[in-house]
Each structure stands twice: as C-alpha cells, then as structure tokens.
Amino acid sequence: MKDNQEDKRTLRVASVQFESLPGDKEANFHKIETFVEQAASQNVRMIIFPECCITGYWFIRNLSVRELGRMAEPVFDGPSSRRLVELARRSRMTLGAGLVERGARGEFYNTYVVAMSDGSAQRHRKLHAFEHESILNGSDYTVFDLPERFRAGVLICYDCNLIENVRLTALRGAEILIAPHQTGGCRSKNPHLMGLIDRRLWENRRADPEAIEREFRSDKGRGWLMRWLPSRAHDNGLFLVFSNGVGVDDDEIRTGNAMILDPYGRVLAETWKADDDLVIAELDASLLADSSGRRWIRARRPDLYAPLTVPTGLECDTRTLKFEE
C-alpha cells in the first residue's frame, strides 16, 4: 500500500436502489440503463445495482425448478451478461448487477456480474444462498482490479453478515467492497430488529412519504444496517458500496437505504427515499493506508486463529436456515 500522502487516486461511485419487477428483465434493464445515463452525466465511473435486480428476487423461492431454469442464464455468455458488458463499454463505466445464473452443468447460482469499462467482466456467486432449494452456494471469494485503479471485492447480502467473509476479502487486497443486497423489512426472529412493513404505507408513499420513510429509517431498515454495516468497512479498512432493493418484493417491502461508506465506517452518502434513487460519493484512496482497519490487519497474529477453521457442529446450510437475521 502506498503512503497515504502519496496516494492520489480517487473514484466517483454511485449506489442505486430500485424496485425490480419479478421476472421482467426488460423492464429492469430499462431502469439500469436509465440510472447509468443519469450517473454518466454526473461523471460517475462505477455504479452498483442490487442483488438479483435483473431477474427480481424474493419471488424466486416460489418458482418450480423448471420455471427457475427458464429464467436463469449463463454467465458470461448469456444475453444479460453481454448486455451489461456492452453497456459498461458504451458508458465507459464499471457497473455491477445481479441475476440467477445457470451453470455449465445446469446448476443454479445467485450471481453478481461486474462489467468493466475495458470490456472485461467478473462474477461472484453468493456464498450463503437460501433463495431456492436448487440455488447452490458459491465457493470462491471474488477480488479483482478495476480499470479505475482500485481493487474491489464482491459479497452478496448474507455474505456480508459473516465477518470472516469481509476479512478474507480485505486480506486479498480489496479496497472497495461491492455489497449488493435485497434486505430490510424482512421477517425476523430478532424481536428488536427488522420486521415487516405494512404494504399500505408503500402504496400511499406519494401522499404521505414521511410515514414510509420513518419505517425505512427505523430498525426495520437503516437502524438495523447501522448496527453492523459500518463495522465491516471500519474493521477492514475498506470503502463499502451498499446497494439494495426498495419497495415491493413479493410479500415484503424492501427499505432501500442505499449508502456509501468510507474506511472509517463513516457514511459518505445515503438515501432513505421511498422510491428508486441513487447516491454518489468520491472515494479518496488517501484514507486507506492509515485507517484503523488497515492498522489492525497489520497487527494480526494468524498463529492464534487456527480454531476458526475447525467446525463446531453448529454450522448449517443457509438454505435450511432460510432468512433469519
């Protein structure tokens, strides 16, 4: 890592929240393209969209395997991947968006594609999938260099909940964590966090925006995120770009709360608007080297950590847990 006085790199990034339509890839792509155009007009170089925003998300759990197969696509040779790559090349911007992938053997993954301004692309398969019994867990961490001279990693939604995943991503050199989600307003066994949002508040958002935005700022949305999301950035010394769905997602209401955090866990930009929206921030690489998380990583004692790799017997697949925050 360069000395912080010498590191002059900056990157203007955007995080998007939007309401995906279930199974309507064309409508969802139209939103993606509209946001890319808007971001390009504001000199953004990287734009991040939510988990499964191309295909839609929570309705997936109700699909038959045949229906899932009709919706899923290959990555990188499928039409959505190719469309993302072309959009990135045309806009001279790096962009990320999620979909359901069909693998080479016909298996399924919750996948996030990052298409870059130089025409290349990367893929992350969600490590802790639970959306459908036929969607498999990924098995690889995804960290790569951006053409914009930063190093990025991707973790999808539940992946970010496990602190080990973020630490390993940071240890592989990530300076930016791309964190696409579909969360907030979820059923939960935790009596102090999350919980469903009355759909009538969303449907009445034009007449009474304060009522639904109050829910989005509460422990059902922002309040829950602020219990843990800043610590992922702070403790690992990286920027974090949180993108999320907003509005109706099958029988739940997503809370949006798109935000961008710096390596000290400070919020650089955020929204709690009850609508599709984007936020923009300038990432300043000079903040990285002396951040608390970077210093703590240098103080690690790996010789003490072998027990972290030993199964306890408590572990279970997230597909059996379903969604429990």
N, C-alpha and C positions, 0 to 999 in steps of 0.2 A: 504493500500500500504506500502510495506517495505521502510525503509530509503534507499535512493539511494546509500549510501556507503555499504549497506549490500546486495543489490540485485545483485547477481552474475549471474543471468540467461542470457543465450544467445541462439539465434536460427538462424541457417543459412537457408535463404529462397531464392527461385528463383521465378521470374515472367517471364512468357512466352508470346510472341506474335506469332501468326501463322495464316496463311490463311486457313480458313476452306472451304471445298468443300460442296456445298449445297446438303443436304440430304444424303451424303455419310458417314455414321457413321463409317464404317470400315476404310476408308482412314483417317478420322480424328482421330480415336483411334490409328491408327498406329503412327501418329505424337505425340500424347500424350505419348504413350509408349516409343518412341524414346527419347523424352525430359526427361522423368522420368529416363531412363537409364543414360543419359548424366548427369543429376543432381545428381544422386546417386553416380556417380564416382567422384563428387566434394563435397561429404559429405553434401549435402543439406538435410534438414529434413522436409521442407514444400515447395511445388511447386504449383503455382497458374496459371490456364489457363483461357482463355477469356470466356465471356458470350456466351452461345449457341454454343460453339465451337464443341460440339459433333454432333449437327444436322445441323449446318450452321445457318445463322442469317437473313439477310435482305430480302432474297428471300421468307421468311415466309409470308410476307404481301400479296403475290400474290397467296397463296395456297387457295384452297377451304376448307371448314370445313372438308370434307371427307379426303382430302389429308393431312390436319393437323392431323387428327385423326390417320391416318396410320403411321405417323412419330412419334407422341408423345408416351411416355412410362410412366408407373407407376414409382413412386419413393417411396420406396426404393426397390421394388420387381422386377423392370424391368431389362432387360439384361444390360443396360448401367450402372445403379447403382451398380449392382452386380459386373460388370467388374471393376469399379472404386474401390470398396471395396477390391476386390482381389488384384488389382494392388498396393493399399496402403499397404496391409498386406505383400505382397511379397517384396516390396521395402523398407519396414519399414519407410515409409514416409507418411506425411499427404499431400493430394492433392485435388484440387478443380477444377471442370469443369462444364459447363452449357449445358442445353438441354431444349427441350419442354416437359413438364410433362402433362400426362393425369391423372386427379384426380379420386377419387373413384366414383364420380357421372358423369364422362365423361367430366368434365370441363377441361380447359387448363390453364397452367401457364408457364411463363418464369422462369425456376428454376435453381438454382445452388446447386450442391451436393458437400459437403466436406467429403471425405472419409479419415478416420484417421488410423494411424499406428497400433492402438489397435483393429481394425476391426469394430469400430463404425462409424456412419455417421450422418451428419446433412444436413438439407435442408433449403434454403432460396427461397421464392417465391417473384419475383420482385414486389415492392410496387407500381411502377409507370410504368405499362406496356403499350405499344402502338403498338406492332409489328403486331397485327392482332386483328380485332374486337372481335374475340372469345377467345382471351387470357385475362384472368381475372387478376385483381390486387391482389397481396398478402395482407395480413392483419396483419402480425406479424414481429416483429424485431427478428433477429437471432443472439444470442450471446451465446458462449459456451466455455468450457475449452478444450484446446488441450492436448493431451498426452505429448507434448513437454513443458508443464508447463507455457504456456502463455494462455491468454484469448483472443478469437478472435470474431469478428463480421463480417457479410457479408452484403454488399449493392451492388446491381447490377446497373451499369451505371447510368441511370437517377435518381435512388435513391440517389446517391451521390451528385447530383446537389442541392438538397434541404438541407439546413444547419440543419434543425430540425432533419432529419433522422440521420445524423452523430452525433449530440449532444446526442440524445437519445441512440444511440448505445454505445457511450462513457459512459453515465450515468449508463448503465447496466454493466459496468466493462470492456469493450473491451480495450485491449492494442494494438491489431493489427486489422486494418480494411482491410479485403479482398475485393478488389474492381475490379471485372471483368467487362470489357466494350466491346462494339463494337462502336467506335466513331472515330472522326477525318474525314476530307474530306467529311463532310455532307452538304447537303443543309441547308441554314440558312437565317433567316430574319434579322440577325445582319450583317450590311454591313462591320463591322470591324473585324469579326471573322469567322472562318470556311470557308465553300465554297468547291465546287467540285474540284477534282484533275483530270487533263487530263489523261485518261487511257493509252494513248500512252507513257507517262513518265514511268508508271509502266512496261509496256511491253518492254521498252527499258532500263530497270534498269541495266542489265548486262553490256551494252555498255557504259551507262552514269549514274552511280549511284549518282553522285553529283546532277544532276537535280532533281531527285525524292526525295533525302534526303533533299535538300533545301526546298522542299514543306513540308516534314514531320517536319522540324524544324520551319516552319513558323506558322502564326496564324491559319492555317488550321489544325495544329497538336499540336506540343509542345507549341507554343506560346499561344494557347487557353488554354491548360491544366494548364500552369503556372500562368494563371490569377486567378485560384481558387483551384486547387488540393492541393498545399502546405498549403493553409489556412485550409483545412479540417483536415490535420494532426496537424498543429501548434495549432489551436484554441481549439482542443480537446485533445491534449497531447497523441497522439497515433501514432504508426507506420502505414504506409499505403502501401499496395502492389497493384499496378495498373497493370493489365494485359489487353491486348487489341488485337483485330484482326488486321491484316495487309494485304494489297493487295486487290484483287478484292472481293467485297461483293455485289453481284448483280450489280446494276448500279452505285455504289460508290466505292471509293478506301479508305480503312481504313489506318490510319497513324501509327499504332504500338505504338512507344514511350513507350514501357514497362519500368516501373521505380519502385523504392522502396524508400520511404521517411521515415525520422526519425520523432520523436515527435516535433521537432522544424521546420518541413517543409523543411528540407534540403534533397537534392537528394543524396542518398547513392549510387545508381547505376541506369543507364539508357542506352537505345539504341535508335537511330533513323535509324537503319539499314533498308533498303528496302527489307526485307526478313524475314522468320521465324527466331526467335532469342530468347535467354533468358539472363536475367541478374541475378546476385547473390549478396546478401549482408548479413552481420552478424548483427542481431538485438541485441542490448545491453540494457537490461532492466534497467540498472542503469540510463539511460537517462529519464526514465518516470516520476519519482516522482516529480522532481523539474522543469519539463518543464513548459513553460508559460501556456499552455492549462490546465494542471492539477491545477496550482495555480488559474487560472481564474475560473475553475469549483468550487473550494473551496470557491470562493468569490461570488457565485451566490446568488440571492435573489428571490427564487421561488414565494414569495408572490406578486411580481410585474408582474408575467408572465401569469396570467390567461387570458388576452386578446389574447394570442397566440392560445388558443383553441377555440376561437369564430369565426365561419365562417364570411367572409366578403362579400360573394356573388360573389366574383371574381373567386372562385375555380371552376375547371372543370377537368374532367377525362382526363388523358394523351392520352387515345385512341382517343379523339376528337381533341387534340392538334397535334397529330402525333409527328413529330420530329422538334422542333423549339428551337434552342439554342440562 
